């Protein structure tokens, strides 16, 4: 376990360094963007039905990464402070990044004589088509292009550390002999992800990416988030969870207890399920530009999305039969 912890500490150090480099390049690019005209012209009246799933991914909740990294903390670690700090830092970063993105989108929309919505669709087209087009109109476009794609590269690499560590920790906990061979677990995880990602690098990769993104990044994570809260607040019990926090040296007043109980039991599950219903009611078949996916591809996407959830009830039933769960 010591080797696993050392590997995590090295990962945190590298992620901190990458975050610093990304922030510097991001700030340089944004400062140049603000010199363009009409960067403040825009509207805030549009509501995106995928806002809540995007928030899940932005915060890293319901993905296992936060739980995995938190397992390396001290027993007396103040997780209340961590939750507030991560939320505030994520909110500030999102607002800061939003100025960088929408200043460019507003400039392009004005130059092309179209609305911001028509400049580029979300996804790869925004990062690899619309944004580079705006960079070409800046002075010294080669310099800003290098800074932008360096920022994009460090952001992509940095976002993978927590996910890889999540898989590695699951492997180590399941097969403890990997603790002394942690590099083997890391090599296996990275190699597997590399091989699985190769099909998306070919000519038809954007279609595979679209069908997976359409079904996994929109509704599946809502069920995972609701399931986690139901498991903690209803199956394990919110009173037990709050008592565990008190045992960790975090006594909380009644107002805090009321907030966490309401959030775990009602706010998050009800909000997630309501958003899921809204997404499904307003559901449209997956498409890429003018291409409409056939029924077989759409069915494959649904199966992939469901596959991320099927182990949830199977794992609960298996743990209950083995006697690992005594409070069901």
C-alpha positions in Angstrom: 0.0 0.0 0.0 3.0 2.3 0.6 4.0 2.0 -3.0 0.5 2.8 -4.1 0.4 5.9 -1.9 3.8 7.0 -3.2 2.6 6.6 -6.7 -0.4 8.7 -5.9 1.8 11.5 -4.3 3.9 11.5 -7.5 0.7 11.8 -9.6 -0.5 14.7 -7.5 2.8 16.5 -7.9 2.8 16.1 -11.6 -0.9 17.2 -11.9 -0.1 20.3 -9.9 2.8 21.2 -12.2 0.6 20.6 -15.3 -2.2 22.7 -13.8 0.3 25.6 -13.3 1.5 25.3 -16.9 -2.0 25.1 -18.2 -3.1 28.1 -16.2 -0.2 30.2 -17.5 -0.9 29.3 -21.2 -4.6 29.8 -20.7 -4.1 33.2 -19.3 -1.9 34.3 -22.1 -4.3 33.1 -24.7 -7.3 34.8 -23.0 -5.4 38.1 -22.6 -4.9 38.2 -26.3 -8.5 37.2 -27.0 -9.8 40.1 -25.0 -8.1 42.5 -27.4 -10.5 41.5 -30.1 -13.7 43.4 -30.8 -17.2 42.5 -29.4 -16.0 39.9 -26.9 -18.8 40.9 -24.5 -21.6 40.6 -26.9 -23.8 37.6 -26.0 -26.8 36.2 -24.4 -27.5 34.0 -21.3 -31.1 33.0 -22.0 -30.4 29.5 -23.4 -30.7 26.6 -21.0 -29.0 23.3 -21.9 -30.7 20.1 -20.8 -27.3 18.5 -20.4 -26.2 21.1 -17.8 -26.4 18.8 -14.8 -24.5 15.9 -16.4 -21.8 18.3 -17.5 -21.6 19.6 -13.9 -21.2 16.0 -12.8 -18.2 15.5 -15.1 -16.8 18.9 -14.3 -16.8 18.2 -10.5 -15.7 14.6 -11.0 -18.6 13.2 -9.0 -20.2 9.8 -9.7 -17.0 8.8 -11.5 -15.1 7.2 -8.6 -12.1 9.4 -8.9 -12.9 11.7 -5.9 -13.7 8.7 -3.7 -10.5 7.0 -4.8 -8.3 10.0 -4.1 -10.1 10.7 -0.8 -9.3 7.1 0.4 -5.6 8.2 0.7 -6.4 11.0 3.1 -5.8 10.9 6.8 -8.7 9.5 8.9 -9.2 13.0 10.6 -9.2 14.8 7.3 -11.8 17.5 7.1 -13.9 16.4 4.1 -16.3 19.3 4.7 -13.6 21.8 3.8 -12.6 19.7 0.8 -16.1 19.6 -0.6 -16.5 23.4 -0.3 -13.0 24.1 -1.6 -13.4 21.8 -4.7 -16.9 23.3 -5.4 -15.7 26.9 -5.2 -12.5 26.2 -7.2 -14.4 24.3 -9.9 -16.9 27.1 -10.2 -14.2 29.8 -10.5 -12.3 27.8 -13.1 -15.5 27.2 -15.1 -16.3 30.9 -15.1 -12.7 31.8 -16.0 -12.7 29.3 -18.9 -16.1 30.5 -20.1 -14.7 33.9 -20.7 -12.0 32.4 -22.8 -14.3 30.3 -24.9 -17.2 32.7 -25.4 -15.0 35.7 -26.2 -13.7 33.7 -29.2 -17.2 32.5 -30.1 -18.6 36.0 -30.0 -15.7 37.3 -32.2 -16.2 34.6 -34.7 -20.0 35.0 -34.8 -19.6 38.8 -35.4 -17.0 38.2 -38.1 -19.2 35.6 -39.9 -22.4 37.4 -39.4 -24.2 34.5 -37.6 -25.3 33.8 -34.1 -23.0 32.2 -31.5 -25.0 29.0 -31.7 -24.3 28.7 -35.4 -20.5 29.1 -35.1 -19.7 25.6 -34.1 -21.4 22.7 -32.4 -20.1 21.5 -29.0 -17.5 18.8 -28.9 -14.5 18.3 -31.2 -15.7 20.9 -33.7 -15.4 23.6 -31.0 -11.8 22.8 -29.9 -10.3 21.7 -33.3 -12.2 23.8 -35.8 -13.8 27.0 -34.4 -11.1 27.9 -31.9 -8.1 27.4 -34.2 -10.0 29.6 -36.8 -10.1 32.4 -34.3 -6.4 31.9 -33.4 -5.4 32.4 -37.0 -6.8 35.9 -36.9 -4.5 36.9 -34.0 -1.1 38.5 -34.3 1.6 35.8 -34.3 -0.9 33.0 -34.8 1.8 30.3 -34.6 2.6 31.3 -31.1 -1.0 31.4 -29.9 -1.7 28.1 -31.6 1.2 26.4 -29.8 0.0 27.9 -26.5 -3.6 26.8 -27.1 -2.8 23.2 -28.1 -0.3 22.9 -25.3 -3.1 24.0 -22.9 -5.4 21.5 -24.5 -2.8 18.7 -24.2 -2.0 19.4 -20.5 -5.7 19.6 -19.7 -6.3 16.2 -21.4 -3.3 14.6 -19.7 -4.2 16.1 -16.3 -7.8 14.9 -16.5 -6.7 11.3 -16.9 -4.7 10.9 -13.8 -7.7 10.6 -11.4 -9.5 8.2 -13.7 -6.4 5.9 -14.1 -5.8 6.0 -10.3 -9.4 5.0 -9.8 -9.0 1.9 -11.9 -5.5 1.1 -10.4 -6.9 1.3 -6.8 -9.7 -1.1 -7.7 -7.2 -3.6 -9.1 -4.9 -3.3 -6.1 -7.8 -3.7 -3.6 -9.1 -6.8 -5.5 -5.6 -8.4 -6.0 -3.4 -7.2 -3.2 -0.2 -8.7 -4.7 -0.3 -5.8 -7.2 0.6 -3.5 -4.3 4.3 -4.4 -4.7 4.0 -4.2 -8.5 2.0 -1.0 -8.9 3.7 -0.1 -12.1 2.3 -3.2 -13.7 -1.3 -2.1 -12.8 -0.6 1.3 -14.2 0.9 -0.1 -17.4 -2.1 -2.4 -17.9 -4.6 0.3 -17.4 -2.9 2.8 -19.7 -2.3 0.2 -22.4 -5.9 -1.0 -22.3 -7.2 2.5 -22.6 -4.8 3.2 -25.4 -6.0 0.2 -27.4 -9.7 1.0 -26.7 -9.1 4.5 -27.9 -7.4 3.6 -31.1 -10.6 3.1 -33.2 -11.5 6.8 -32.5 -8.3 7.9 -34.2 -9.3 6.4 -37.6 -11.4 8.1 -40.3 -14.7 6.9 -38.8 -13.6 7.6 -35.2 -15.6 10.7 -34.8 -18.8 8.7 -35.4 -17.8 6.2 -32.8 -17.0 9.0 -30.4 -20.4 10.6 -31.1 -22.4 7.5 -30.4 -20.5 6.8 -27.2 -20.6 10.4 -26.0 -24.4 10.6 -26.8 -25.3 7.7 -24.6 -22.7 7.8 -21.8 -22.1 11.5 -21.1 -25.8 12.5 -21.1 -28.0 10.2 -19.0 -25.9 7.3 -17.5 -24.0 9.4 -15.0 -27.3 10.8 -13.6 -28.3 7.3 -12.6 -24.9 6.6 -11.1 -25.1 9.8 -9.0 -28.6 9.1 -7.8 -27.6 5.5 -7.0 -24.7 6.6 -4.9 -26.8 8.9 -2.8 -29.5 6.3 -2.4 -26.9 3.8 -1.3 -25.4 6.1 1.3 -28.6 7.8 2.6 -31.2 5.1 2.3 -29.4 1.7 2.3 -26.5 2.5 4.6 -28.4 5.3 6.4 -27.7 9.0 6.6 -27.5 8.8 10.4 -24.7 6.2 10.1 -22.9 8.3 7.6 -23.1 11.5 9.7 -22.0 9.4 12.8 -19.0 8.3 10.8 -18.2 11.9 10.0 -18.4 12.7 13.7 -16.1 9.8 14.5 -13.6 11.4 12.1 -13.5 14.5 14.2 -16.0 16.6 12.3 -18.9 17.4 14.6 -21.6 19.4 12.8 -24.5 21.6 14.0 -28.1 20.6 13.3 -28.3 22.9 10.3 -25.4 21.1 8.6 -26.9 17.7 9.5 -30.2 18.8 8.0 -28.5 20.0 4.8 -26.6 16.8 4.2 -29.6 14.6 5.0 -31.8 16.6 2.6 -29.1 16.6 -0.1 -28.3 12.9 0.1 -31.9 11.7 0.5 -34.0 14.0 -1.6 -32.2 16.9 -3.5 -29.6 14.9 -5.5 -31.8 11.8 -6.2 -34.9 13.8 -7.1 -32.9 16.4 -9.1 -31.0 13.7 -11.0 -34.1 11.6 -11.8 -36.1 14.8 -12.9 -33.3 15.8 -15.2 -33.1 12.2 -16.6 -36.8 12.3 -17.3 -36.4 15.6 -19.1 -33.5 14.3 -21.1 -35.4 11.2 -22.2 -38.6 13.1 -23.0 -36.6 15.5 -25.2 -34.4 12.7 -26.6 -33.4 12.9 -30.2 -31.5 10.2 -32.1 -27.7 10.6 -32.2 -26.4 12.4 -35.3 -23.2 13.9 -36.5 -23.7 17.0 -38.7 -26.1 15.7 -41.4 -25.5 12.0 -40.7 -28.1 10.0 -38.9 -27.0 6.8 -37.2 -28.8 3.6 -38.1 -30.9 1.7 -35.5 -28.1 -0.8 -34.9 -25.6 1.9 -34.0 -28.2 3.6 -31.7 -28.9 0.3 -30.0 -25.2 -0.3 -29.5 -25.0 3.1 -27.8 -27.8 2.3 -25.5 -26.2 -1.0 -24.5 -22.9 0.8 -23.8 -24.7 3.3 -21.6 -26.5 0.5 -19.7 -23.3 -1.5 -19.3 -22.0 1.2 -17.0 -24.9 0.6 -14.7 -25.5 -3.1 -14.8 -22.8 -3.9 -12.3 -24.5 -1.7 -9.7 -27.3 -4.1 -8.7 -25.2 -7.1 -9.4 -22.5 -5.9 -7.0 -25.1 -5.2 -4.3 -26.7 -8.6 -4.5 -23.3 -10.4 -4.6 -22.1 -8.5 -1.5 -25.4 -9.2 0.3 -25.2 -13.0 -0.5 -21.5 -13.1 0.7 -22.4 -11.4 3.9 -20.3 -8.3 3.3 -23.4 -6.1 3.7 -25.2 -6.6 7.0 -27.5 -3.6 7.0 -29.8 -4.6 4.1 
